[in-house]
Every structure is written in structure tokens, then in C-alpha cells.
Amino acid sequence: MVDNLGIRKIKKENKSKKINKGEKMEKCFSLEEIRLAVDIAIGDDGFRSKEVCDILKVFWKEREEEAELKMQNQQAQDYKEKIASGFL
């Protein structure tokens, strides 16, 4: 499951399995946890961590838009197939 933060982790069936690009992932860390980790790692006052969180939000929005477009395209294809086969 994924929430509006867009942070995900790999669903592991086999722990030795390598991560492949595009695999489904789930939320692993909150933006607040990421923000704190960035601040600690670079000793920042919060400016860079805000930038990191903003970038992650943009990535998530793009993924949502891609998923929505893919779903709409699939629905359109299914509809065309039903018309072609005489079900509609």
C-alpha cells in the first residue's frame, strides 16, 4: 500500500532477490523521518531536507499520473475490444 508520501519499499518474497527497476514498492519511511535523516546526515538546519521532501513529492505525483494514464488506456482498450467482439 502507498500513501500520498510516495515513499515505498520493495515487497520481498525472497530476501536474496535483487531489486529490479520498476518493481512495486510500499511506504517505508514518513517524510518527517526522511527530513530528520537528511538533517542529521548533512548537519543542516532543515533547508536541504525540505528540498529532498519536495523532490520526493514531485516523484510521487509523477508516478500517480503515470498510473492513472495507464489505467485509462487499459480501460479504453478493454472498451474497444468489447465493441469489436459485439458485447457492446
Order of alpha helices (4+ residues) and beta strands (2+ residues): beta-beta-alpha-alpha
